[in-house]
Structures are given as C-alpha cells and as structure tokens.
Amino acid sequence: MQSIPRLHKPALPDFCNLGVTLRILLLVNLLLAGFALALSRPFTLLGWFSNFLTGAALVEPVLICSLAVLCPLRMALRGRGYWLSLLAVLLTEFVVTLGFHYLQRRGDGPALSVDLIVHDWLVVTAITCIVLYYFYLRERAFSPAIAEARLQALQARIRPHFLFNSLNAVLSLVRSEPRQAERTLENLADLFRVLLREERRAVKLSEEIDLCKRYLDIEGLRLGERLRVEWRIDPETEKVGIPPLILQPLAENAVHHGIEPSAEPGLILITVARKGRQVEIEIANPRIEGNTRPPGRTGNHMALDNVRERLALHYDVEARLDAGPGRDAAGGTGEYRVKITLPGRELDAPKVERRA
C-alpha cells in the first residue's frame, strides 16, 4: 500500500467558528483559574475567587474584543502565512489593550502608563501564545497519517458490484442505444475521477449535486423504474462551499437500503434549502419492512459515521448530521431520513481553511 505523506502546515484557528470560540473562552478561564490558585497561598476560597476576578477583569474584555475583531479579519489573514498572521494577532491584542487603557484614562481611572500597558500586553500575549499553541497541537492531533488515510479511504471507496453492474448495463446498451451507453460511461468516469482524487478543498454545492445526479443516473440505468428521484433545490444554495463527497455516499446508502431490497418502485427525495445562515440537506428514502441491515453500518456502508466525522473535522460544532425514521406523505413512518445542517458560507476562495 502506498504511504500517505503528511506535511503539517500550521494555521490559525477559524475565529468565527463557534467551537473554536467556546474552546478559547474555556481555556482562558482555566488558565486564569490556575493562575489565581497559584496566587492564593495559603488557599482560601474567597482569596482564590478574588484573584480570579482580578485576572478576569484584565483579560476577559481584551479577549472578547479581540475575538470580535479577529473574526472579520480571518479572510485577510488567510493565505498570509502562519507567522505573519500570528504577528497580526499579537498586534491586534496590543491595539485592543491600548484602547482599554485609553478608555480607563478618560474616566476616573489612573493616568496612562507605558509600563502598565506593556505589563498588561505581555500578560495577554502570554495567554494568547498558550491558546494558539493549544490549537496548533490540536490541529496536529487531527492530522496524522491515520486520519488522512481514513478520509482518503472514504473518497476512494466504491462498491465493487456497483462497478460490475454498471459496466454490464453499459455493455447491454452498446448496440441498442450507443449514445446512452456513451453518456453513462462519461458519468462513470466523472464519478471515479472525483472518488479517487486526493483533494481536500471545498467545492460548490452545485458541483456536489451534479456529481450525485450522475451517480443516481448510473444506478437508474441498473434499477430501471424501481428507482425514482426527486430534487428540491434552493437556487440560493448553489455557491455554498461544502466538503467533497458528502451527498454521494448518502445517496448510495439510500439506494442500497431503500431501493435495492424491494421489488416495488421507490422514491428518493433530496431537499436542499437555506434556513437563515445555515443550509439544510435532507435525503429521504423508503424504509423496507424486514430489512434488518442498519442504515450506514453494514459492510462498506459506513456512510453515516464517515460523513458525520468529516463534517466534524471541517466544521467542528457548526455542522451536524441527524438520521432516523421519518413520516412519509401519507403520515406513516415509512421513510428513513438523513438531515445535514451546515454553515451556508459561499465558496469565495480556492481553499476553505479547516477548523483547528
């Protein structure tokens, strides 16, 4: 097996990511609590709490304002290099610290002191470096070769019998319907090209939908009238960025568990809609009575777990995947639904930075 090289490139965390923000707040408060504990000697709860509040009064306002400034600046920092971006963060901390001292001077606070400003900035800088080093280590923990192998295995996987059945279906059409056979081979080639590539950049949702349509067209050739597909797509979602190969594994899962086990025609309904700042993608397929195979967990069909893991790696807590029985048009529980909720950020750059 060919080894997978991994050259770790440090990057600043996405300061607009909710999970990153919560981790920063928690880590800073833990550092303040530990510092207050070190100063509380002999230890008293009241003394510890007083020292904690003193540190929080210095650090927390600067922290919150810095996060508010760094969130919109993340686009300008992207692609500037790690060390230049780190310097920009430290400069931002200095400006925010200076601003707070200036505001205190305008009131009844102490006069503006260079020594006091430098002291407070060094304290904030030390905490900032510790926090960024934590995210650097966390990024490395999410980027070893085994994690990359797992993601590439998901991209490279394809059911062997899907390939054989598709080729047999094409062979049956070569003489009777050569144009359809040619179109099917083109779809199959495009599908394999995406499945086997090693890119980890985001793609437009419209491209992911087009790939999924090609896959379902190939399956439709094999399953005939048993497979019916209905798309409900919000045009406002077409430019939204999404990790590659999110829809296709779920569509494959819907075909394998909702269409193949039954001799009756079945409908796969795929809905893509924007809800405020989020995009919701829902795939519904029939639930086959007597089918004991748990969706997404049999053999090579680890689609739900794999997609959920990839969403977590890309979006942290900002995306989620929910799956379970749903109600069909008649009000019964004859459907199985998979719903993905993710940020509706449009793809505006060749690369979308991964969460830290």
N, C-alpha and C positions, 0 to 999 in steps of 0.2 A: 504494500500500500504506500502511496506517495505521501511523504510527510508534508505537513501544512506549516509553512513558516509563519511566524508571528512577530513582527517588529512593533513593539508597543510605542505609540506616539502619544505623549501626554497631552491632555487638552483640558481646558477649564470646564467646570460643570455648567449645565444649562440653568442659569439663574432664574429663568421663568418657569422651570419645571416645578410642579407642586411638591413632588417627592424630594427634590434637592433642597427646596426652601425649608421644608419641615426638618430634614436632617441637619441643615445648618443651624437652625434655631435650637434643636435638641442638643447638638454637640457643643455649641457655645454656652448654653446654660449648664451643661455638665462640667465644662471647663471652669466656669465661674463658681459652681458649687464646690469643685475640688480646690480651687484657689482659696475660697472662703474657709474651707475646712482646714487648710494649712495655716491660715492666719489665726484660727480660733484655738489658741493654746494658753491655758487649759480649755478644753472643749465645753462650751455651753450652747444650748440650742439657740438662745437669744443672741449670743455673740456671733454664732455662725450665720444666723439669718440676717443680722445687721451687716456683716461683711459681704454677704451675698447681694443684698440690696445696694450697697455702695458700689460694688463692681458692676452690677446690672445697670445702675444709673449712668455709668460711664459708657458701657459697651453697647447696651441694647439700642439706644436711639441711633447711634452710628451704624449699627448692624442693619436695622430696619431701613434707614435711609439709603444705605449702600446697596441693599438688595433692590430697592425701588429704582435706583439709578442704573445698576448693572443689568437689569432685565432688558430694558430697551437698547442698551449698548452691546448686547451679545452679538447682534448682527454685524456691528462694526468691528468687534474683536475677532469674529470668525475668520480664519484664514490668515491671521496676522502672526501666527507663531506663538508658542506657549509662553516663552519668556517675555516677549513684548506685551502679550495680554496680561501676564502676571504683573508687570510693571504698571500697566494701565490700572489694574485693580488696586494696587498699593497707592497710586497717585489719587485714585478716587477716594480711598479711605482718608488720605491726608486732607483733601479738599473738604470732605464731609466733617472731619474732626475740626478743622479750622472754622468752618461755618457754625458749628455748635458753640465754639468758644466766642465767636463774634456775637452770636445771639445772646449769650450769657452776659457779655460785656455791656450790651445795650440796656440790660435791666439793672438790677441792684447787685449783680454778681461781681466777682473780683475783676481787677484790671487784666487786660490781655497780657499774658506772659508767654514768652517764647519757650522758656524751659518747661512750663506746664503743657504747652501744645505739643512739644516734642515728646514729653513723657507719655501723654495720652495716646499720641500716634504710634509710639513704639509698642505700647500695650495692645492697641488694636491690630497693629501689624503682626505681632507675635501670634495673636489668636487667629488672624487671617491665614497666616502661613500654616498653622496647625490644621485648620479646617481644610485648606486646599491640599495639604499633604494627605489628609484622610481620603479625600476624593480621588487623589492620584493612586493611592493604594487600592481603593475600591474599584477603580477602573481597571487596574491590573488584575484584580481578582476575577473580574467578569470577562477578561480577555485572554485566558490561557489557551493553549492549543486544543484542549478537550472541548472547550466551549465553542471554538471556531469549527472544530470537526462536527459538533452536533448541529450547528447551523448549516454547514455545507452539506451534511448528510440529509437534512430536510430539503435543501434545494436540489440535491442530485437524485433524490429517491423518486422512483416511479414503479408502479406495479408491473412486473414482467408480463402478466397475462393481458394487461391493458395494451401493451405494445404489440403482442402477438395477435390479439383480436383486431386491433386497428389495422395492422398490415394485411390480415386475411380479408377484412372488409374492403380495403383498397384493391386487393387482387381481384375480388369479385366484381369490381366496378371498372376495371381497366378497359375491358372490351365494350361493355354495355354503356357506361357513362364515363368516358375518359376525362372530361372536364371536371366532374365532381371528384374523381379519383385524384386528379392533379391538385385540386383545391384542398383536399383532405391531407395529402402529403405535405403541402405547404404549411397547413395548420400544425401538423405533427412536427415538422422541422422547427417552426417558430416556438412551439411548446418545449421541445427538447433544448433549444438554444437558451431559453430562459432558465429552465430547470438545471442546466449544467454549468451555467456561468457562476463565477465566484464573486460577483459584485455584491456589495452590501450597501450601496447607495439607495436612497429612497426613489420611488417612481411616482408618476402621476396616477391617481386613482383611475383615470380613464384608461391608462395603459394596462393596469391590472385587470380591469373589467374586460378589455378586449382580449387579453390572454385567457381569461376564464371562459369567454364566449367561444374561443377557438377550441378549448378543451371540451366543452359541452357539445359543440358541433361534431367532434370526433366520436364522442360517446353516443350522440344521437344517431350517427350512421350505424353504430353497432346495435343499439337497443331499439331503433325504429320508433314506432308510435308509442311505445311504453314510456318514453322519456319526453315530458313536456316541460318547457322552461319559460318562465315569465319574469321579465325585468321591470323594475320600477326605480328609475334613476333620477335623482335630483340634478339638473344641469349645473347647479352651483357647486357641486362636489367634484367636478371633473379635474380641477387643478390641485386638489388637495394631495399632499405628499403622504405616501404610505410605504411601509417596508415591502419589498417584493415578495411574491408568493404567499400572500395572506389569503386571498379568495380561492385560488385553485385547490389547495388541499381540503378546504371546507366543502367546495363543490364536489370534489372527488368523494368525500365522505358521504355527502347527501346521496350521490348516485349509488354508492356501494351499499348503503344501509337502507335507503328509502325506495330505490327503484329496482335494483337487481333481484332482491329476494322475492318480488311479486310478479305474477304474470299479467296483472292489470296495469293499465296506464297510470302514471303518477306525475304529479306536478311539483317542480322545484321552483319556489318563489324567492327571488333575490331582490331585496329592497335596499336602496342606498339613499339616505336623506340627511340633510343638515338640520341640526337642532341647536340653534344658537351658535356657540363657538365649537361645538362638537359635531362629529359625523357618526351616524349610526348605520351599521351594515348588518342586515338580518337575512339569514338563509333558512328557509323552511322547507322541509321535505316530509313525505308521508311516514307515519310510524306503522311498520308491518307487524301485525299480530303474530306472535310465535317466533319472532326474530329475537333470539336471546343474546346476540352479539352486542355488547355495549358500544354505542357510537363512539368512534375515535379511539378505541382501546384494544382492538384486535389485530394481531399480526403487525403488518406495516402501517396500520391505520392509527397512528398516534397523533392525528391531525390536531385535535383539540388541545392536548397538552403542549405540543410543539408550537402551535400558533400562540397560545397563551404565554409561553416562555419568551417567544420572540417579541411579543408586544411589551412584556415587562422589561426586556433588555433595551428596547428602543424608547419607551415612553415612561417607564417607572410606574407610578400610581396613576398617571393621567389616562391610561387606557385599561380596558377590562374586557373580558370575554365571558358571557353568560350562556349556558346551554341547558336545555331541558325540554320536557313536553310542553306543547302549546296548543291552543284551541284553533281548530280549523274554521272554515267559513260556516259550517253547519253548527258551530258551537261545541263540538265534541273535542276530545283530546287525541285526535288522530294525526297530529303533526309533531315533528321534532324541530325545535328552533335553536339556532345559534345566532347570538347577537354580539356584535363587536361595537364598542364605543371608544372613539379615539379623538385626539385634538384635530380640529378642522383647519390646520395651518396649511396654506398653499405652498407648493413647491416653488421656491424662488431662487434656488441656488443648486449647482451641480451636486453638492453633498449636503446631507442633513446630519448635523452632529448628533452622536449618540449620547444618551444620558450618562452621567457619571455614576 
